[in-house]
Amino acid sequence: MKFKTLFLLGALAALVTPSLRAGEPAPEKNTAVVEDTYVGGRGLLTIQGPTGMFINPTSGTLPEGSFTAQYCLLLPNNETDIIGHGGLISYGVTEWLEIGGLLSFIDDNKNNDLISAGGPQARVRILKDQGGMPEWSVGGYAIFGDLERYNAYTALYKNFVIDPSGMVRSIGLHLGLRETWIEDSADSQDAPVGYGGLEIELPFRLYLVGEVSTKDKDSGGDKTPYAFGVQWLLGGVNISTAFANTGAFSEPSFFFGVGSQF
């Protein structure tokens, strides 16, 4: 009798349990956000406008859904007669498409004048830095207002890991080509500007960055542009400090930038 009772209870459980499981809600999918581990050649606000080194844009795009707002300051020849200000807001539409806007203000304190301009910018990443392939992007930006110019560029980036826990963690190489068209300017040059840069990753997300360009006649200078300094890429707070010469200055000029990414 005891055996028969246990058998009946077991049979009943076998019949009831599937129906109970069928009525249970389906297990929830894992909705945890996978941390974005691909960085690429991301940089900070530049004198040209889009993010990059200190003068020229690079190939890195924002992660999908990320937003950044940044500001920079330039003191030509380390004087305050003329002070340049730049601003950037940008959004990662996808992991390979970034769009945003640029602002530029030049305080001419000597003549008590203010020159202002602004416009859109966009960058499309075509290749990732993986395997033997470098990161490759194309982009463009335009400025309207007291200054009017149109710009297009293409940039490459390749990172070489040295020691993820050492003093020098990686070395990154940047290459690029950009072209500028100035509206209604007889001085506008058709020759594109080529540029290259080196970044050395140190602990605490510090990067030593140096860059050099071919001569940029559109900047009003006849010297070779270059810059060197430090970028601190913490994410919540990002800082650039450098000395730069666009080719139009008589000496390396102080450049500072700050921004945040959300």
Order of alpha helices (4+ residues) and beta strands (2+ residues): alpha-beta-beta-beta-beta-beta-beta-beta-beta-beta-beta-beta-beta-beta-beta
